[in-house]
Amino acid sequence: MNDGRGTDQHRQESKDEAGVVTGSYGYRDLYGVYRLVNYIADKNGYRAFIQSNEPGVANPGSADVVVMAERPPPKAVAESLQASAPGAVEVPDDLLVQASETK
């Protein structure tokens, strides 16, 4: 499902006869930032496998959650830093460059 502003979202869930619930949900925004969560809930509890390239996500090593963190897109990082800075200013797109473009 697209929200009309460039973000695609999805979710699905199913339950079997034994009461085991499996599913997934996630999103991808117009900058390429994404999160995908696959999960299972059964007699052993809730367990999730998360894949993401969101700024600030790390591999914490929790017993119940596996996180596969990737590098976020450069524009997403710049916008995240800009939004959290006091007195933030607009950064023109032409000033945002890939690391490989700088010498």
C-alpha positions as CSV (number, residue, x, y, z in Angstrom):
1,M,0.0,0.0,0.0
2,N,1.4,3.4,-1.0
3,D,0.6,6.4,1.3
4,G,0.7,8.9,-1.7
5,R,3.8,10.5,-0.4
6,G,6.3,7.9,-1.6
7,T,6.2,5.4,1.3
8,D,5.1,1.8,0.6
9,Q,3.8,-0.2,3.5
10,H,2.8,-3.9,3.9
11,R,1.7,-6.4,6.4
12,Q,0.4,-10.0,6.5
13,E,-0.3,-12.5,9.2
14,S,-1.6,-16.0,9.5
15,K,-2.4,-18.5,12.2
16,D,-2.3,-22.2,11.9
17,E,-4.5,-24.9,13.7
18,A,-1.9,-25.1,16.5
19,G,-2.3,-21.4,17.2
20,V,1.2,-20.5,15.8
21,V,1.1,-17.0,14.4
22,T,3.5,-16.0,11.6
23,G,3.7,-12.7,9.7
24,S,5.6,-9.8,8.4
25,Y,5.3,-6.1,8.1
26,G,7.4,-3.3,6.8
27,Y,7.8,-0.1,4.8
28,R,10.2,1.6,2.3
29,D,10.2,5.4,2.0
30,L,11.0,7.5,-1.0
31,Y,14.7,7.8,0.0
32,G,15.1,4.0,0.1
33,V,15.0,3.7,3.9
34,Y,13.3,0.5,4.9
35,R,12.3,-1.9,7.7
36,L,11.2,-5.5,7.2
37,V,10.0,-7.5,10.2
38,N,9.3,-11.2,10.0
39,Y,7.9,-12.8,13.2
40,I,6.6,-15.9,14.8
41,A,4.5,-16.1,18.0
42,D,4.1,-19.6,19.5
43,K,4.5,-21.5,22.7
44,N,8.1,-20.3,22.9
45,G,7.0,-16.6,22.8
46,Y,7.3,-13.8,20.2
47,R,10.5,-13.8,18.0
48,A,11.3,-11.3,15.3
49,F,13.9,-11.0,12.5
50,I,14.3,-7.4,11.5
51,Q,16.1,-6.1,8.4
52,S,16.6,-2.4,8.1
53,N,18.8,0.4,6.9
54,E,17.2,3.1,9.2
55,P,19.6,5.7,10.6
56,G,20.6,4.7,14.2
57,V,19.7,1.0,13.9
58,A,22.4,-1.4,15.2
59,N,22.7,-5.1,15.8
60,P,21.9,-5.4,19.5
61,G,22.1,-9.1,19.9
62,S,18.9,-9.5,21.9
63,A,17.8,-13.1,22.7
64,D,14.4,-12.6,21.1
65,V,15.1,-10.3,18.2
66,V,17.6,-10.6,15.4
67,V,18.4,-7.2,13.7
68,M,20.2,-7.1,10.4
69,A,21.2,-3.4,10.1
70,E,22.5,-1.9,6.9
71,R,23.9,1.5,6.0
72,P,21.1,4.1,5.5
73,P,21.0,6.1,2.2
74,P,23.1,9.3,2.5
75,K,20.1,11.6,2.0
76,A,18.2,9.9,4.8
77,V,21.1,10.4,7.2
78,A,21.5,14.1,6.3
79,E,17.7,14.7,6.8
80,S,17.8,12.8,10.1
81,L,20.7,14.9,11.4
82,Q,19.1,18.1,10.1
83,A,15.8,17.3,11.8
84,S,17.5,16.7,15.2
85,A,19.8,19.7,15.1
86,P,18.6,22.8,17.0
87,G,18.0,25.7,14.6
88,A,18.3,23.3,11.6
89,V,18.6,24.8,8.2
90,E,17.5,23.4,4.8
91,V,20.3,21.4,3.0
92,P,20.0,21.8,-0.8
93,D,20.0,18.4,-2.6
94,D,23.0,19.4,-4.7
95,L,25.1,19.6,-1.6
96,L,24.3,16.0,-0.6
97,V,26.9,13.7,-2.2
98,Q,27.8,10.1,-2.0
99,A,31.1,9.3,-0.2
100,S,32.5,7.9,-3.4
101,E,31.9,11.3,-5.1
102,T,34.3,13.2,-2.8
103,K,38.0,13.1,-3.3
